[in-house]
């Protein structure tokens, strides 16, 4: 009997809907060697926030400033970290993009025995929201969050507004604001992004 492939489909669709990690590979002279679809999409998001209110067309297809600055730091580090093993426990991190939907950039160097000019730079881009979802249980314990507060954080991580969160949880916007206030106090944060950064690092 043929095994039906239908059980796989929902997962495939789900995987397509979720933005995975973006990967960018550059040469030491900042020539773009590889950029996957996710990296391209996330770069557009960072560009949009970097050029908010400006002419977005000028930024189209251009690597975001946050990414090029990170690459500059990797190149500097490659002059010191010249062996592959030097990069095993080392990465350069930076958060970029819209504060409501922050994107984590992680940079690595791939040294070459021929010298820095032959090295490769690898940068991964990842929505903090995706990473954060994995940490809500840990964060719940660490910050003594209630179930409702944990739900609010999960929706915050998706970049939802108070109104959207209120509708999803069937509560008033005022109640959402109260929850966020309590979460800020518990996580010692002053902004919505600050909450996500604390949760992400928990």
Secondary structure, DSSP 8 states (H G I E B T S, - for coil): ----SHHHHHHHHHHHHS---EEEEEETT--EEEE-HHHHHHHHHHHHHHTTTS-GGGGTTS--HHHHHHHHHHHHHHHH--SGGGGTT--EEEEES-GGG-EEEEEEEE--TT-GGG-EEEEEEEEHHHHHHHHHHHHHHHTT--HHHHHHHHHHTTT--HHHHHHHHTS-HHHHHHHHHHHHHHHT-SSHHHHHHHHHT-
